[in-house]
Amino acid sequence: MATTLWGIGLTGDFATAENGWQTAMNANLRKLTTLIQAVAKDKDLATPPGSPAIGDTYIVAASGTGAWSGHDSAISVWDGAAWVFYAPSKGWRVYVDDEGADYRFDGASWVIL
């Protein structure tokens, strides 16, 4: 039976011919595509943009509203139909494009490097 792995929380340890592995593997690939060498467009928006493109990534600001409500500090990516959220762990790094700066999650908030 598959389990959630350490680190960024990918699903793994599938049994041979286990049902459902394809869905989990697709989710793993999407997560890796978003988080490895992560680049966010902005980290100061509390409201999702109105017309995101597939793959647009943001760090949700405090007091998120609308679809971002309850996801403060999360990395959010538009998959073409909905926002997908990844709660950061201590040490995660993201380049924020509109500031031209690198940030690291210290376990409580995003801090500039």
Secondary structure, DSSP 8 states (H G I E B T S, - for coil): --EE-STTT-EE---TT-TTHHHHHHHHHHHHHHHTT-EES-S--SS--SS--TT-EEE--SS--GGGTT-TT-EEEE-SSSEEEE---TT-EEEETTTTEEEEE-SSSEEE-
